[in-house]
Amino acid sequence: MDKKAIISIISNASMDDGDVIEVVSPGKYIKLDNGYKAVYEETEISGMDGTTTTLTIQDKEVILEREGTTTTKMQFNKAEPSVSMYQTPYGMLEISINTKELTVDMNEDGGELKIDYSLGVAGQLPLDTSLSLKIRTQ
């Protein structure tokens, strides 16, 4: 099953200014044997224009992969923290992810996903971040 979808992404990092980034993109939604996959193109608004983002969504784990001007593979799993490399046009960063909450409510017509995690970058203090995703198939 491969359906066209509207994908809404809201990201909120706990910085002093409380910046919230919301992006709505057309994409694809694919049913897998063990979950779902959502694929969409990043835009200038997200700061990653020219990047394709793929989310592989399972009940207890979400993998976010980006390829293009920004390249990374981030793993969100409450059972274990993860470390990955994040390639940007400005250089490579090592990031650590500690998933605090992972809520998945998906079916063949789309659904919602919420991830609360702390994101550490190369020895800096971790930043508490929230990522919400809503998918509606067309």
N, C-alpha and C positions, 0 to 999 in steps of 0.2 A: 504494500500500500504506500503510495507516494502522492501526497495531497498538497495543493497550494495552501498557504497559510499567511495570516497576519500575525506577526510576532512583536509583542510589546515588552521592552526590557526597561526596568527601573533599577538604577544602581545608586546607592547612598553610602558614602563613606563618612565616618564620624570625625570630620575635621571641624575646625572652629566655625567656618562659614556654612556648614551643613549642606554642601552642594548635593543636589539630586540631579542625576542625568536620566532623562527618559528618551528612548528611541523607539519608534514604531517602524518596522520594516516588513516588506513582503519576503516570503521565504518558502521553504519546503518543510513538510512534516512527514516523517517516514516511520511506519510501524516496524519494529524489529522483533525477533523471536523473544528477546528478554527485556524489551522496553521500547523506547522511542528515540528518534533523532530529529533535531530541528537544525536547519541550515539557513543562514541569511548573510547578506552582505552588509558590512559596517558602512557607516556614512561619515561625512565630514563632522557632523555633530558629535559623534563619539570620539573623534580624534584619530580614527583608524581607517579612514577612507582607503579603499583598495585592499581590504582584508575580508576574508570569508571566515565566519564563525560557525562552528559545528558543535552542537550540544548533544551528547549521548546521555540519555536520561534513563536511569533504572531506579527501583524503589529505594535503594540504600546508597546509591552513588551517582554522581553526575560528573562527566568529563567535558570540559570546555576546551576546544581546540581552535586556534586561530592561525590562519596562513595568509601571508601577503606582506603588507608594510609592517605588520606586527605579527610575530610568530610565538606561540606558546602552547603548552598542553597543561591545563590545570585540573587537578583531581580533587573533588569535594566528597569526603567520606567521613562521617562522624567517628568511625572506629579507629581511624589513624590519620595523623597529620601528613601532609605531603610537601615535597620540595620540587620546584621546577624552574626552568630557565625561561626568561621572558625577553625575546629579541625585539627591540624597537629600532626606529631609524637612527636613534641616538646612541645605541649600544645595547649590550646584554646585561640583564639583571637576574640575580638569583632571588626567587621569591619562595616564602614558606606560607602554607595555608593550613589553618587549624579550623576545621568546620565545627561550628557550635550547634547549628540547627539545620536540618535538611528536611523539607516538606515537599512531597511529590504527590500531585493529584492529577494524573493524566489518563486519558482514554483515547479512542480512535479519532475523536473530534477535536482534540486539543486538551487544554487544561491549564493548570497553574503549577508553578514551581517557586519555592522560596528557599534561599540559602543565606544563613547568617554565618559569617566567618571572620577570623582575624587574618590580616595579610601583613606579613613581615617582608621587608626588602633589605637585604644585605646589611644586617646589623642595626637597622633603624627600629624604633619602637613600633610594635604591631598596630595596624589601623583596623578598627572594627568596621566591617563592611556588610551591607545587605544587598542582595541581588534578587529581584523578583522578575518572573517571566510569565507572560500570559500568551497562550497560543490559541488562535481560532482558525479552524480550517474553513476553506471556502467551497 
